[in-house]
């Protein structure tokens, strides 16, 4: 297990290894992070940790009653995350490699990042302009029967896609070739399935590939059965992550 210290980028979504995430960076704390990443040597990896926020929001819960319009907005690296930011985040996240960081005329940044390795959050430091974290990188273990489970997940995912396309009254596009490597498949399906953040987080932190695939197989079969009984579903693009604001 490898330990590392990384800039931390909390989001209300889950990043998986191998998946691409576009980011529109406008908060001052994350602009500072991107400036520091751009200042690294050309051959240095521009890595940061993406961690999902437990309550699904990037703002602190408001007190009972109407907010005070005269109150100054909270500032600082931990703004919105309370006195102990670790309690606001899930325990497992994903290291992102920023392949592209483009500064815009208004000072914001457009970033294209790819998930690489899962990590377990150990501690969070809020003393700087943005959060940093001590993390332990997590190895991906195959588990028992990952290959056989992968075959079942491919079939179940095809059925799920067809049912979802039918419920949306859309024609299913030509089927994309799914990866044969079980761990890569498990992350692709986890990212593509229409699930809420807590469900995706459970898949991210599965102890091994086989466990993740088994959970996906159960989930895909259950979701396909439910979708088959519904007349329509909200439009969702299975193959893309939306741009994640901060």
C-alpha positions, 0 to 999 in steps of 0.5 A: 500500500502506497501513501501519498499527499494530494490536493483534494477536490470534493464533488457531489459525484463519484469518479472511477478508475479509467473514466474521464471527468470534465470539470469547470473550475470556478471557486477560488480555492480550486482555481488556486489548486489548478494554478499550482498543478500548472506550475509543476514541471512538464513531466510531473503528474498533475494528480489530485484526489476526487472524493464524494461528499456524503450529503451530496452537496458542496455547501453546508446545511443551513440552520432552521429558518431563512438564511441571513442575507447580510451574513458574509459567505464562508471562506477558506479551504474547508468552507461548507464542510464543517470543522472536521471535513473528513466527516463530510466525505466518503472514505474512499475516493479516486486519484485523478490525473489532469491531462488538460488544464486550460485557463479561461479569460475570466480566470476559471479553468476547464479541466479534463481529468482521468481516474487512475487509482482508488484511495482511502482517505486518512486525514484532511489538512485545511490550513492552505488555500485548498484542502489537501489529504493524506491518502493510502492508494488501494490495489485492485484485487480480482477476488474469486470468480471475477471472470465468470461474473464479468460474462454475466454482467456483460449480458445483464448490462446489455439487457439493462441498456435495451430496457432503458432505451425502450422506456425512454422510447429511444432507439439503442445505438450500435452496441459499444464493445465492452472491455473484457478485463473484469476490473475495467468492465466493473468500473465502466458499468458502475459509471454508466449505470443510472444510480445515485451517488451512495450506490456508486460509492458502494461500488467504488469501495467494493473490496475486490473486482468480484464483489463489485461485479456481483453487486452490479449483476444483482443491481442490473437484474433488479433495475431491468425488472423495474424498468420493464414495468415503467412506461417512461423514464427521465432522459439520461445519457449512459455514456457520458459524465456531465461537466462537474461544477464546483 
